[in-house]
Structures are given as structure tokens and as C-alpha cells.
Amino acid sequence: MLYQVGDKRPSVADHVFIAPSADVIGDVRIANDVSIWFNVTLRGDDHYIEIGEGSNIQDNTAVHVAHNYPTTIGRNVTIGHGAIIHGCIIEDHCLIAMGAIILNGAKIGAGSIIAAGAMVGEGKVIPPNSLVAGVPAKVIKEISQEQRDHLARGVDIYKKNIDLYQTLTPLQS
């Protein structure tokens, strides 16, 4: 569901899937080929949220902002199930795995993978192409070309699912 709050309202491109149980609130800017899955909350009340072309925000994820921190999600980014994304910058071609937490002022460099359950603290800067894990999150190694290719395939699957899920039809029980 799309919601206006005060004078802030979502802006959604033409080729997008937003699950019926997702909530998109306030100043949220969604580009083409983006998918927002079930029970996701995108809350752009105190600042804006921007989601780049080709990105997917998976089930049960919360994306929010802070007064001084918008949230920017780049192109072809995958945000895994149950992640918490708050007032940060995620550059292009990243994977934020299931249950990861990214806090205010953090910046995730292009092509990086944040492992499941990792917590990237406030103001932490992650270099491009990094594999990051732990609480608090630490860079483990640089990711391989094989891992980058795997990320791209995952993004492509979610882009194809946009058209499939345009046919989503509730069934009567």
C-alpha cells in the first residue's frame, strides 16, 4: 500500500512490483525494475528513501531514515529477508543478506556482500567489493568475480519475477 504522510508521498516508476502487504510511506523514490516483497516497510518520513533501478527488497525488511540521514539504495542491489536498513548509503550491485542491519551514516561500497546477521555500525564505511560479516561487522576479504557473477544472476531472477507477480491473484477459500 502506498501512503502519503504530511506533504511527502511515494514516487513509483512504471515497471515495479510492490507486494500487497508492503507499506511504502512518505518520500520514497522507486526506479524501474524494482521489486518490493511481502511485509516490507519503506518509511520515508523524516527524510527520503531512494531505490535504484533493478533492486529488490525482500520479505519482512524494514527501510527507514533519520532526520540527518536519508537512505539510498543503488542499482541492482539485493536486500535479503528480514534486513534492517536505516539512514545509510548502499552503492550499486551489493547484497545485504538476510537479517543484516545497516545503521545511520554507514556506506556500503559497490559490489559488496554483507553476510547474514551482520551489523554495520553507525558511520562505518565498507570498501567496494568487500565480504563483510560479524557483530560488529568486519571486512573478511575481497569478493571474487565468481561471487559478483552470482549476485548478478540473483538480481536477474528478481527482475523476471516482477512480470510473474503482476499476475498475483488472491484465491477465495
N, C-alpha and C positions, 0 to 999 in steps of 0.2 A: 504494500500500500504506500502511496506517495502522500506526504503531508507537508503543508506549509506551516511554518512557525514564525509568528510576527510577520515581517516582510520577506522572510527567506523561504525560498521554495526550490525544489529539485529541478535540475535541467537534465533531460534524458535524451540521448541520441535515438535514431530510428531503429537500428538493429541491435536490440538488447533483450535479454531475458531477466525479468525480476519475478522471483517466485511469489505466489500469492500470500505466503506467510512472512515475507520480508517487509521490513519497515524502512523507508527512505525518507528522512526528516530534514527539512531546512535546506541550507545551501550545500547541496550535493550535486556534483557535476559528473555525469556518467557518459563516457565516449562510446562509440560504436564497438560492436563485437564483445561487449562486456556481459558477464552473467553474474547475477546476484541470487544466491541459492536460498534454500528454506531456512526460516528463522534467523536470518541475518538482520542486524540493526545497523544502519548508517545514520549517524546523528550529527548533522552539521548545524548546530545551534549557535555556539559562541564563535565559530569560525567556519571555514569551508572544508569540504572533502572533495578531492578531485581523483577520479579513477580513469586511468589511461586506456586507450584502445586495446582490446584483446584480453583484458584482465578478467580473472574470475575470483569471486569472493564466496567461499564455500560455507556450507550449512553451519549455523549456530555461531557465526563470527560477529563480534562487536567492533565497529569502527566509530571512533569519536574524536573530538578535538578538544583543545583547551583555549582559553582566552588569547594567549600569545602564540599558539601552535596550531596551524591548520594540519590536515593530513593529506599528503599527496602520494598516490599510488601510481607508479609509472605504467608503461605499456607492457603487455604480455606478462603480467605478474599473476602468480597463483597464491592466494591466501587460503591456507588449509582450514579444515573444520575446527571450529571452536577457538580460533585465534582471537586475541585482543590487540587491536591496533589503535594507538592513542597519540595524536598530535605529533606525527613523525613523517619522515620522507622515506619512501621505498622507491628506489630507482628501477628502471626497466629490467625485465627478464629475471626477476627474483622469484624464489619460492620461500614463502613463510609457512612452515609446516604446521601440522595440527597442534593446537594448544599453545603455540608460541605467543609471547607477549612482547610488544614493542612499545616503549614508553615515550613520553614527551621529549621532543628535541633530538631523538635518535635519527640517524641517517644510515640507511642500508644501501651500500654501493651496488651498482648494476651487476646483474648476473650472480648475486649471492644466494646462498641457501641458509636459512635459519632453521635449525633442527627442531623436531617436535619437542614441545615443552620448554624450549629455551626462553630466557628472559633477557631482552636487550634493555639495559637501564637508560635512564634519562641522559640525554646529551651524548650518548655513545655513538661513535662514527665507525661503521664497518666498511673496510676497503672493498672495492669491486672484486667479484669472483671469489668470495670467501665462503668457506663452510664454517658455520658458527654453531656452537652447542653449549649447553650448560646454564646454570643459575648461580651467579650471573654469567651471561653469555661471553664466550671467549672464541677467538678465531682458532680453528683447529688446523686448517690447511687451505690452500687454493684449490678450487674445484677444477675437475678435468673437463676436457672437451666432450667426453662421453656423457658426463653429468649435465653439461649445458644442452647437449642434443636431447637428452631425456626430458629436461624441463620443457623444451620447445614442443616435443610431442604431446606432453600433458596439456599444454596450453591449446594446442590444435584440437584435442579431443573436446575440451570445454567449449571452444568456438563452434564445433559441429553440433554440440548439444543444444545450442541456442535455438537452432531451427527445429530440432526434435521436440524440445519443450514448449515451442509455440503451439503444439498440438495438445498440450496438457488439458485433460478434461476430467472434471470431478464425476465420480460414479455414484449413483443412487444405491443405497444399501437396502 
